[in-house]
Amino acid sequence: MALDDTMDDAEMKMMKSVEVVTGEFASIRTGKASPALVENVMVDYYGTKTRLRDLAGISTPEARLLVVQPWDPGALSAVEKAIQSANIGLNPMNDGKIIRIPIPEMSEERRLDMVKVIKGISEEGRIAIRNVRRDANHELEALFKSGNLPEDEKFRCLKEIQDETDEYIKEIDDLLKAKEEELLHI
């Protein structure tokens, strides 16, 4: 692999790790309604597992209410059943046309549990970024040993990869801090 490919690949993978953490954080319930809470719930739609966001419109008309409106009215009961069985602590109410999902207030204990969950998610993201750094460093070392990379260039690239690692880990830490404040804010 060429030097530019190694550097670009490392940065893209680190960026992807941050995106994964951001997506995971979006699906964590904070007491406010967010379509991300249910959009990835898998619905058994005529024998095929399908994501809810592909079957229905999901909106938040109020701060503590989600409204799910399936495009196929025949899928209403399947959507309701999928949300109940998703084990996300939400109780959907079916009125025959749409599904209303009230978002209950979270207890202090539940908030602290969620903080533990997001800390675990952020640590997995940091580990993924450090693994990318390790792999890129190994590739740079291999390029150096094969004679395709001068020593001074190797050290410049190692420093650049470390700087990117620090930058992306800081980004995950900032996301964690913001999500933690959001969870603990009553």
ZIQUIFEN-V749123 format. One record per run of one state. SS is the DSSP state (~ for helix, > for strand, _ for the rest). FROM is the first residue (numbers start at 1). TO is the last residue. If there is no record, write none. Layout:
ss=SS from=FROM to=TO
ss=SS from=FROM to=TO
//
This chain:
ss=_ from=1 to=2
ss=~ from=3 to=26
ss=_ from=27 to=34
ss=~ from=35 to=37
ss=_ from=38 to=41
ss=> from=42 to=45
ss=_ from=46 to=47
ss=> from=48 to=51
ss=~ from=52 to=54
ss=_ from=55 to=55
ss=> from=56 to=62
ss=_ from=63 to=64
ss=> from=65 to=70
ss=_ from=71 to=72
ss=~ from=73 to=85
ss=_ from=86 to=90
ss=> from=91 to=94
ss=_ from=95 to=98
ss=> from=99 to=102
ss=_ from=103 to=107
ss=~ from=108 to=145
ss=_ from=146 to=150
ss=~ from=151 to=184
ss=_ from=185 to=186
//
